[in-house]
Amino acid sequence: MPSEYDRMACRVIEYGGAMSRWAPDAALRLERAAIELFTVQGYAATSVPQIAARAGLTTRTFFRHFPDKRDVLFLRERELPGVVAALVAGAPAFLSPLGLVMHGFEAMATGPFEGWREDIRSRRAIIESDQGLRERELLKNVLLGEVISEALERHGVAGDEARMVARYGVTVFELALTDWLQADGSAFVDVLHSTAYRMGRLVRPARQGE
């Protein structure tokens, strides 16, 4: 029987007009099988045929969805940049550049993302165990920043400013994600707000007398 997580991941998600299907069932089964095997026997010791067999699928099916076993850990991130960029693009025009970025992340955070905490924890532990996976994770964040920057430019934000704000926003998102995974019971959107506030205090110029 599919878990609530699987049902959420297969659902068509609406984010303020941006629609996305996170993944087909076969890809989710392969991701689940891979995470289970990586957790039990390690990333390096797990092969693609083992993942496919555990998911009840063929190796050929695996390669229809993923180029290699590393990519199976980034299933959730395939559409994240596009979803966030679409939300930034559809944000109210009166918002500041950073407000546009946070609008995108906040809208995304109130969707099914909230139900993925344990899966993201497991995935992150696996990524931390392998240098190549850590590098792939960094590349994911670079791509996310690039698409957000492009969305800001379409809002009329100058190129240099768009890039700086996009990178700042991605940093806030990643820090909030880390804190959220360590803070049971806290909603991700609340942690995101708290992180943005604390970061803002650090970079805001001090007033005279403070």
C-alpha positions as a Python dict, from the first residue, in 0.01 Angstrom:
ca = {
    (1, 'M'): (0, 0, 0),
    (2, 'P'): (147, 343, -91),
    (3, 'S'): (245, 566, 199),
    (4, 'E'): (101, 911, 253),
    (5, 'Y'): (436, 1044, 132),
    (6, 'D'): (404, 853, -197),
    (7, 'R'): (48, 973, -248),
    (8, 'M'): (156, 1333, -193),
    (9, 'A'): (454, 1300, -424),
    (10, 'C'): (243, 1163, -708),
    (11, 'R'): (-28, 1427, -673),
    (12, 'V'): (-50, 1720, -910),
    (13, 'I'): (66, 2014, -697),
    (14, 'E'): (-65, 2365, -741),
    (15, 'Y'): (155, 2651, -625),
    (16, 'G'): (-13, 2978, -711),
    (17, 'G'): (-58, 2881, -1075),
    (18, 'A'): (265, 2681, -1109),
    (19, 'M'): (170, 2316, -1162),
    (20, 'S'): (406, 2022, -1129),
    (21, 'R'): (393, 1643, -1107),
    (22, 'W'): (679, 1551, -877),
    (23, 'A'): (741, 1198, -1003),
    (24, 'P'): (577, 890, -1154),
    (25, 'D'): (521, 584, -936),
    (26, 'A'): (813, 380, -1075),
    (27, 'A'): (1062, 658, -1004),
    (28, 'L'): (932, 691, -648),
    (29, 'R'): (960, 316, -592),
    (30, 'L'): (1319, 323, -716),
    (31, 'E'): (1401, 620, -495),
    (32, 'R'): (1251, 446, -192),
    (33, 'A'): (1440, 124, -263),
    (34, 'A'): (1766, 310, -317),
    (35, 'I'): (1740, 506, 8),
    (36, 'E'): (1663, 187, 202),
    (37, 'L'): (1963, 6, 52),
    (38, 'F'): (2198, 303, 83),
    (39, 'T'): (2101, 336, 450),
    (40, 'V'): (2151, -33, 532),
    (41, 'Q'): (2455, -130, 326),
    (42, 'G'): (2607, 202, 217),
    (43, 'Y'): (2603, 402, -103),
    (44, 'A'): (2923, 258, -252),
    (45, 'A'): (2820, -105, -187),
    (46, 'T'): (2480, -70, -356),
    (47, 'S'): (2436, -144, -726),
    (48, 'V'): (2168, -40, -973),
    (49, 'P'): (2047, -402, -1021),
    (50, 'Q'): (2002, -431, -644),
    (51, 'I'): (1796, -113, -636),
    (52, 'A'): (1579, -227, -926),
    (53, 'A'): (1524, -570, -772),
    (54, 'R'): (1424, -424, -435),
    (55, 'A'): (1174, -197, -611),
    (56, 'G'): (1032, -493, -804),
    (57, 'L'): (1140, -340, -1135),
    (58, 'T'): (1401, -408, -1402),
    (59, 'T'): (1741, -245, -1445),
    (60, 'R'): (1617, -119, -1781),
    (61, 'T'): (1331, 61, -1605),
    (62, 'F'): (1579, 220, -1366),
    (63, 'F'): (1778, 371, -1653),
    (64, 'R'): (1460, 505, -1814),
    (65, 'H'): (1424, 729, -1508),
    (66, 'F'): (1781, 790, -1392),
    (67, 'P'): (2121, 808, -1566),
    (68, 'D'): (2298, 651, -1264),
    (69, 'K'): (2246, 554, -901),
    (70, 'R'): (2360, 896, -781),
    (71, 'D'): (2075, 1071, -961),
    (72, 'V'): (1810, 866, -780),
    (73, 'L'): (1881, 1071, -467),
    (74, 'F'): (1793, 1394, -647),
    (75, 'L'): (1448, 1297, -774),
    (76, 'R'): (1278, 1559, -555),
    (77, 'E'): (1514, 1831, -678),
    (78, 'R'): (1444, 1785, -1050),
    (79, 'E'): (1148, 2018, -1048),
    (80, 'L'): (1221, 2230, -742),
    (81, 'P'): (1410, 2504, -935),
    (82, 'G'): (1131, 2535, -1191),
    (83, 'V'): (858, 2538, -927),
    (84, 'V'): (1030, 2807, -717),
    (85, 'A'): (1117, 3015, -1025),
    (86, 'A'): (754, 3003, -1141),
    (87, 'L'): (640, 3117, -797),
    (88, 'V'): (890, 3404, -801),
    (89, 'A'): (773, 3501, -1149),
    (90, 'G'): (411, 3505, -1032),
    (91, 'A'): (474, 3699, -711),
    (92, 'P'): (316, 4043, -658),
    (93, 'A'): (516, 4313, -837),
    (94, 'F'): (528, 4543, -532),
    (95, 'L'): (756, 4306, -337),
    (96, 'S'): (1126, 4379, -292),
    (97, 'P'): (1373, 4152, -478),
    (98, 'L'): (1430, 3947, -163),
    (99, 'G'): (1057, 3951, -95),
    (100, 'L'): (1001, 3793, -436),
    (101, 'V'): (1242, 3512, -357),
    (102, 'M'): (1095, 3449, -14),
    (103, 'H'): (745, 3448, -164),
    (104, 'G'): (855, 3157, -383),
    (105, 'F'): (1009, 2959, -101),
    (106, 'E'): (719, 3026, 137),
    (107, 'A'): (461, 2910, -116),
    (108, 'M'): (662, 2596, -184),
    (109, 'A'): (704, 2532, 191),
    (110, 'T'): (330, 2523, 252),
    (111, 'G'): (278, 2238, 2),
    (112, 'P'): (349, 1865, 48),
    (113, 'F'): (713, 1948, 124),
    (114, 'E'): (613, 1957, 492),
    (115, 'G'): (548, 1582, 486),
    (116, 'W'): (889, 1492, 350),
    (117, 'R'): (1099, 1558, 663),
    (118, 'E'): (1200, 1199, 744),
    (119, 'D'): (1275, 1118, 380),
    (120, 'I'): (1488, 1431, 345),
    (121, 'R'): (1673, 1341, 666),
    (122, 'S'): (1757, 996, 531),
    (123, 'R'): (1862, 1139, 196),
    (124, 'R'): (2084, 1404, 356),
    (125, 'A'): (2263, 1145, 574),
    (126, 'I'): (2345, 943, 263),
    (127, 'I'): (2468, 1250, 75),
    (128, 'E'): (2695, 1346, 365),
    (129, 'S'): (2860, 1004, 345),
    (130, 'D'): (2999, 1052, -6),
    (131, 'Q'): (3212, 1331, -153),
    (132, 'G'): (3066, 1295, -502),
    (133, 'L'): (2712, 1327, -367),
    (134, 'R'): (2808, 1636, -169),
    (135, 'E'): (2942, 1796, -486),
    (136, 'R'): (2621, 1707, -670),
    (137, 'E'): (2421, 1872, -390),
    (138, 'L'): (2621, 2192, -430),
    (139, 'L'): (2555, 2193, -804),
    (140, 'K'): (2182, 2162, -729),
    (141, 'N'): (2198, 2480, -523),
    (142, 'V'): (2387, 2662, -799),
    (143, 'L'): (2114, 2568, -1049),
    (144, 'L'): (1843, 2680, -808),
    (145, 'G'): (2014, 3017, -771),
    (146, 'E'): (2047, 3058, -1147),
    (147, 'V'): (1681, 2998, -1224),
    (148, 'I'): (1571, 3227, -941),
    (149, 'S'): (1805, 3497, -1072),
    (150, 'E'): (1649, 3467, -1418),
    (151, 'A'): (1300, 3493, -1267),
    (152, 'L'): (1404, 3810, -1081),
    (153, 'E'): (1539, 3964, -1399),
    (154, 'R'): (1201, 3906, -1563),
    (155, 'H'): (1059, 4107, -1273),
    (156, 'G'): (1291, 4392, -1371),
    (157, 'V'): (1566, 4332, -1113),
    (158, 'A'): (1909, 4422, -1253),
    (159, 'G'): (2139, 4129, -1337),
    (160, 'D'): (2399, 4174, -1063),
    (161, 'E'): (2135, 4240, -799),
    (162, 'A'): (1928, 3945, -916),
    (163, 'R'): (2224, 3711, -880),
    (164, 'M'): (2316, 3840, -534),
    (165, 'V'): (1960, 3818, -403),
    (166, 'A'): (1911, 3472, -555),
    (167, 'R'): (2225, 3337, -389),
    (168, 'Y'): (2130, 3498, -59),
    (169, 'G'): (1783, 3342, -81),
    (170, 'V'): (1922, 2996, -156),
    (171, 'T'): (2155, 3027, 145),
    (172, 'V'): (1860, 3117, 369),
    (173, 'F'): (1665, 2820, 230),
    (174, 'E'): (1949, 2574, 290),
    (175, 'L'): (2013, 2699, 645),
    (176, 'A'): (1641, 2680, 721),
    (177, 'L'): (1625, 2328, 580),
    (178, 'T'): (1910, 2216, 808),
    (179, 'D'): (1746, 2371, 1114),
    (180, 'W'): (1406, 2224, 1024),
    (181, 'L'): (1549, 1873, 998),
    (182, 'Q'): (1694, 1911, 1348),
    (183, 'A'): (1385, 2069, 1506),
    (184, 'D'): (1104, 1816, 1542),
    (185, 'G'): (758, 1967, 1546),
    (186, 'S'): (842, 2298, 1380),
    (187, 'A'): (673, 2379, 1049),
    (188, 'F'): (921, 2444, 772),
    (189, 'V'): (764, 2777, 680),
    (190, 'D'): (809, 2896, 1040),
    (191, 'V'): (1174, 2792, 1042),
    (192, 'L'): (1218, 2964, 706),
    (193, 'H'): (1078, 3290, 847),
    (194, 'S'): (1299, 3265, 1156),
    (195, 'T'): (1611, 3199, 951),
    (196, 'A'): (1538, 3488, 715),
    (197, 'Y'): (1489, 3720, 1012),
    (198, 'R'): (1814, 3615, 1180),
    (199, 'M'): (2009, 3644, 856),
    (200, 'G'): (1858, 3986, 797),
    (201, 'R'): (1977, 4106, 1138),
    (202, 'L'): (2330, 3990, 1060),
    (203, 'V'): (2358, 4170, 726),
    (204, 'R'): (2158, 4481, 815),
    (205, 'P'): (2383, 4785, 876),
    (206, 'A'): (2394, 4874, 1244),
    (207, 'R'): (2225, 5198, 1340),
    (208, 'Q'): (2419, 5460, 1527),
    (209, 'G'): (2416, 5385, 1897),
    (210, 'E'): (2342, 5013, 1855),
}
